[in-house]
Amino acid sequence: MACCDCDDLLFTCWSKTSTTVFKVTFDETLWTVIWKELTAAYNAEGSKRPKRFPENKRKIEEMINEFRRNCVTFIREFPSCHVSASHTEVNYDGRNEYV
């Protein structure tokens, strides 16, 4: 979201049986904290995979949980369509008027 200068996005999870859509709102504070941790761990020349968690791991986890509660909104779950060369399969349970 930061590289595209995008404030909101629709995040879609697809499986053969259902497609779930969430609206996600960008959080500049969380992005800044995570970006600082990543650049500190991997920006040095010859950097290797960290062997320890960052000192502020608990704070970052709390920020991510708050982000999930405040910046992610469940929109809807839909039955998925699956198309192959030989046929089209729609998982329809009769509840969705748009299928």
Summary of the structure (lengths in Angstrom):
residues: 99
radius of gyration: 19.4
end to end distance: 31.2
largest distance: 57.4
contacts: 192
relative contact order: 0.20
helix: 30%
strand: 29%
